[in-house]
Amino acid sequence: MELIEKLNWRFATKAMNGQKVPQEKVDKILEAARLAPTSSGLQPFEIIVITNQEVKEQIKPHAWNQPQITDCSHLLVFAAWDNYTEERINSMFDLTNEIRGFKNEGWENYRQMLLGTYPQRSAEENFTHAAKQAYISFGAAIIAAAFEEVDSTPMEGFSPDAVDEVLNLKEKGLKSVLLLPIGYRNTESDWLVNLTKVRKAKEDFITEVN
């Protein structure tokens, strides 16, 4: 029940107080994001962790001037691969073989299937697929933050192209998808802090097929 209690505690924080999150908690949040499942285990995205206040200030006007961008402790930017390439696919399969210490025929056949499929698709289709994987990790980070009693604000409201330019992501073959400021709520100025969490009732949300 502890996790459920923490999820009831969390909300999309609208005002942060600038207090720094201990590095140990940040590391746990990032590790949860790293361990999140992804399609074929490719992890087709990266997380950029920003503590530099000047860089935050550069990003803020491209995120509707939301104050959490600059008032947070750490700004996490989830950036997906701009495309699937043979090199990127092979690097993850090779890493798996290296870590596990052996090659598996079924796994190698699966590699060839992906190589025969993904690189032939359009870059736009591949980026959309990669971005969906980033969302899974994003959710894991939000849940981990709540478990650590660290506030967060999930953000899609920003200009990806502008943020990409600030962070030079194009040169890395990445495109920003999501922003996640983490920090601590400002209980005096956050209008959401004392409001009851609203979610659909279980019977309106879950359908059981027995």
Secondary structure, 3 states (H helix, E strand, C coil): CHHHHHHHHCCECCCECCCCCCHHHHHHHHHHHHCCCCHHHCCCEEEEEECCHHHHHHHHHHHCCCCHHHHCCEEEEEEEECCCCHHHHHHHHHHHHHHHCCCCHHHHHHHHHHHCCHHHCCHHHHHHHHHHHHHHHHHHHHHHHHHCCCEECCECCCCHHHHHHHHCCHHHCEEEEEEEEEECECCCCCCCCCCCCCCCCHHHHCCCCC
